[in-house]
Amino acid sequence: MGLLLLVPLLLLPGISGLPFYNGFYYSNGRSPGNGHGEGLFNGVKLVVETPEETLFTYQGANVTLPCRYHYEPALVSPRPVRIKWWKLSENGVPEQDVLVAIGVRVRSFGDFRGRVHLRQDKKCDVSLEIRDLRLEDYGRYRCEVIDGLEDESGLVELELRGVVFPYQSPEGRYRLNFHEAHRVCAEQDAVVASFEQLFRAWEEGLDWCNAGWLQDASVQYPITLPRHHCGGLDLAPGVRSYGLRHRRLHRYDVFCFAAALKGQVYYLEHPEKLPLTAAREACREDGAQIAKVGQLFAAWKFRGLDRCDAGWLADGSVRYPVAHPRPNCGPPEPGVRSLGFPDPQNLYGVYCYRKH
Ligand SMILES: *[C@@H]1O[C@H](CO)[C@@H](O)[C@H](O)[C@H]1NC(C)=O
């Protein structure tokens, strides 16, 4: 068959060594700057503080987006304020209202309803808690404090720990329009990657010579080692863009983004190799499900899953994850190796996913 797609992603060292607090981490340094707003009335300043550092979290976590305000000089008696949190428009997703609070009355909106609340336990702390974080929750949030006279705000940036991977249709290269790209990523337990996510993956070593859709309907590809068959040697390394493409008419591959998982992906120990249908069944008999591509990438990147045996996945592809490259186990870089989409009657092992 000769179709061996390689994904030479480098593992990020030290990810597991980061301190986690309450589902996110950030360092404590708070200096005045772009995260801060301040306004002036009658010689009294309203100051809103949010962390400058991006918060990193994972899918399914509960997170707190910190936001506090105070007056300078301090007021003798507290003034009533209104609080508004909203999510900024990004990647073609319009601005979204998240939560509004007037005194004890709080209202949340849309997908955030029932999942967000204000942590009003301390005075002037109007941090937002989001429960059961979803893939599409990453982005920039604004915390606005509205005092009758003044209106100040701060920004909080939330990013999910995740892994970007290129995805190609079973029919071959460049078969997906933008809408189909969304569907195939969702089927792999992932979403279409944003430019920022692809750029970060490129910084970590992603090199891929096929162009793929991103969230904003642009089509790009990340190159670490310029080469002849891949735009030539004259172009510098980087993320190369074809610009915005027609969402229905143009067809490419796609870059998907899968977040770090709570569950477990494993290679099923089974006495014999199996065709695809029997492989699905074998995972079910083991109290699990056949793993999706996004789940295998997340397990490889965040759990260091390493196995030199090719196994079936839910989409009918056959892959295996290598965290520690070695002889007879693919190329010298870590990566998830792919054998493409073989005949479903062929015999392989299988990767299963168990939720907890
Ligand atoms: C998030 O909070 C809810 C309600 O307080 C709790 O039931 C759930 O276990 C928490 N999830 C995590 C991942 O901590």
The ligand as a MOL file (V3000), in Angstrom:
LIG
                    3D

  0  0  0     0  0            999 V3000
M  V30 BEGIN CTAB
M  V30 COUNTS 14 14 0 0 0
M  V30 BEGIN ATOM
M  V30 1 C -16.8000 20.4500 39.1930 0
M  V30 2 O -17.7390 20.9230 40.1370 0
M  V30 3 C -18.8810 20.0790 40.2940 0
M  V30 4 C -19.8790 20.7610 41.1970 0
M  V30 5 O -19.2500 21.4310 42.2410 0
M  V30 6 C -18.4220 18.7140 40.8190 0
M  V30 7 O -19.5290 17.8530 40.9670 0
M  V30 8 C -17.4290 18.1250 39.8370 0
M  V30 9 O -16.9230 16.9170 40.3390 0
M  V30 10 C -16.2720 19.0900 39.5850 0
M  V30 11 N -15.4420 18.5640 38.5330 0
M  V30 12 C -14.1140 18.4820 38.6120 0
M  V30 13 C -13.3920 17.9390 37.4440 0
M  V30 14 O -13.5010 18.8510 39.6060 0
M  V30 END ATOM
M  V30 BEGIN BOND
M  V30 1 1 1 2
M  V30 2 1 1 10
M  V30 3 1 2 3
M  V30 4 1 3 4
M  V30 5 1 3 6
M  V30 6 1 4 5
M  V30 7 1 6 7
M  V30 8 1 6 8
M  V30 9 1 8 9
M  V30 10 1 8 10
M  V30 11 1 10 11
M  V30 12 1 11 12
M  V30 13 1 12 13
M  V30 14 2 12 14
M  V30 END BOND
M  V30 END CTAB
M  END
